[in-house]
Amino acid sequence: MQLTERYIRRMPKNTTCEAFLRGVTAYIRKHYKKSMMNRLAEHPEDRLTCSAVIFSRVCREVWMVGNCQCLVGSSYYDNPKPYEAELAAMRAREVRRLLAEGMTPDELCRNDIARPTIIPRMIETMREQNVSYSVIDGFNIPRQHVRVIPLDFHPWEIVLASDGYPQLCPTLAESEAALQHQRATDPLNVGEFQATKAFHPDNLSFDDRAYIRLKV
C-alpha cells in the first residue's frame, strides 16, 4: 500500500489508466529481489498486494483496481473478488455449526475459529490473482478486470472507499454509523452481510477502511 501510494503521488497528472497499470506494476516489481521471482510467480499469496480506487481529474475517470467501492452521485459501484462471497458463505456455515454445538457469539468474535477453515481455500483462490480478478502486486494487471467509470463534465460528488464498509453512504458519518450498526446487530458477519472475518471486541471494525468524498 505504501509503495502504491508513493507511486501515485509521483505519477504525472495526465497519466491514463493503462499507463498507471503498467507503471505501478513496474514500480512494485522492482522492489522484489530477482531470486524471489520464480517463487512469486507460482505463489501469488506471497506477493506484496493491495487494491486501489483512484479518481483522475484529467481523464474524468474513476479506476477500480481490486476489491474497492465508490459512489458517483447516487450510483454505487464495486469491483469484488469473484471468490469473496463463496469464502464468506463457507465461513458463515462453519460459524452456524459452531453456534449449534454450543459456542457463544462472544467466544467466536474473540477467537474466530471458523476463519482458519477457509484459509486453504483462500490461498487457493489467490492463484487467480491478476488472472480472473485484479490487484496491484508487481505482476501484469489484466485491463478487463479493472473497472473504469467515466464521468461527464457536469459537477459530481464522488466517494472512494475500501471494502471495509458494509454499506457505503454519501457521508463518512453515515458510513461509520452503518458499520457500527452491523457490529451491534451481527458482529459475526454471517447474516445478510457476510464477511470472511468477524468483529473482534477490541476493534472498531472487522477490516481496514479508507473513505474520501470529493466534489469534482
N, C-alpha and C positions, 0 to 999 in steps of 0.2 A: 504494500500500500504506500509506504513512504517513497519508494523508488518511482512508482507511478505518479504520485503527487509531484515529485521533483521534476519528472519529465513534462508533465502538463504545465507547470509554472514556467518552464523554459521554452516550450514549443512556440513557433510563430503564430500570431493570432489568425492568420489566413490558412492554417492547417486544415485540410479536408479530413473526413472520416477515414478514408483509405490511407492517407498519409499518417494519420495518428496510429492506426493499427500496425502499420509497418514500423513506425518509429518507436513506439513504446515496446513492441516485441524485441527489436534490436537492442534497446536500452536495457531491458531486463536480462536479455540473453548474455550480454557482455559481463554481467555480474556472476555468471556461473563459471566455475573452473572447467577447462576443457576435459579434464579427467572425469567430470560428472556427467557429461552429455549423454553417453550411452545409457547410463543408469536412468537419467531423467526422461529420455525418450521412451523407455519401457515402463517407467513407474511415474506417471503424472502426479500421484499422491505426494511425491517428494519435491515437487516444484514450488517455487515462490508463486503464490496465486492470489489474485484479487479481482473484484468486479469494479466497474466504474460507470457512472452516468454523468454525461458531460453536455453542457449547452455551448454551442458555438455561435457567438453573436454574429460573426461574419457570414457563416453559412446558413444561419437561421435554422439550425437543426439541433435536436436532442439525440445523442448517441448513447445507446444502452448496451454495454459490454458485460455480459454475465448477469447474475441474479440481482436486479435492482428494480426500482419502480419510479414512476413520475406522474404528475398531474399536469395537463396542459388545459388551462381553463377548467372545465368540469369533466374533461375526458381523462380516464385513467388508463395507464399503460404499464405493463411489466414485461419481464424477459426471464421467466423462471427456468431453472434447470429441469429437463424433462423427467428426471427421476425423483425430484424432491417430494412430490405428492405421494409417490409409491413408498418411499422410505418413511415418511411421516405416518402413513397408514399402517405400515408394518409395526412401527413403534407403538402406535395407539392400540393396536390389537394386543401387544405384549403388556402394555400398561393395564388394560382391562382384565387380562388374565391374572396379573399380579394382585389387582384390587379384589378380584373374586376369590383369591386364595387367602385374603386377609390383610394384605399390606394396606397402609393408610395413605391418602394423598400427600400428607405432610412428609411421611417417610420417603415417598418416591420423589418428591420435589427436592428433598435434601440429598438423596442418593438415587439418581435416576438410573437404576439398574436395567431399565428397558433399553436405554440408548446403546449400550455395548452390543446388544443383539443385532443392531442394524449396521454396525461399523464394518463388518466384512463386505456386506452388500454396498455400502457407501464407497469403500475403496474400489470395489469392482466397477461401480458406475463412473469413477474418475478416469477410467480408461477411455471414456467418451469425451473427455475434456478437450476442447478445440477439435472435436470430431462431430458430435451431434449437438453441442452447445458451446458457447463462447466464454472464455475467461482471458485475463491478462496473465500470462505465465512464461513469457520468453519463447513461446513456440507459436507457429503461424496461427492467426485467428481467422477462422472462416467468415468471410463477409456476410454470407447468408444467415448466419446466426447472431449477427449484430443488428439490433432493432434501431432504425433511424426514423425519427419523427420530424417531418418538415413543418416549419411554421411560416405562415404568410407574414406580411408586413403590418398587420394590424397589431395593436398592443395586446399582449398576453401576460397573464400571471401564471408562472410555472412553479412546480415543486419538484425537486430532485431528492431522492431518498434511497437509502439502503433497504434491504429486505427485512430489517428488524422491526418494522411497524406492521402489525397485522392488518391495520386499517389506515390507509394514508388519507389525511384530511387536508383541507385548504390552509390550516394554520398549524404551527408546531404545538400550541396548547391543546388543540383538539386531537391531534395525533397522539400526544402523550397521554391525554385523558382516555382515549380508546385503548391504548396499551395497558394502562393501569386497570381499566375495566376488564380486559382479558385476564390480567393477573389475578384479579379478585374473583372472577367467576369461573375460570378454567385454568388454574395455574399449571396443570399438567399438559395443556395444549393438545387435548385429544378429542375435543368436541367439534363444533362447526369449523373452527380454525384449528388445523393440525400442524405441528412442527416436529422437527427431529430432536428437540430437547425441551425440557420443562423450565419454568421459572425457579431458580434457586432462591430460597428465602432470604439470602444475604444480598441478592442483586435486585436492581430495579427493573431489569429486563432479562429476556432469555437469550438475546443475541445483540451483536453490535448494531448501533443505529446512527445514521447521519441524515440530516434534514436541512435543506436550504430552499428558501422561497424567493423568487425573482420576479420583477416586472420588466418585461422585455418588449 
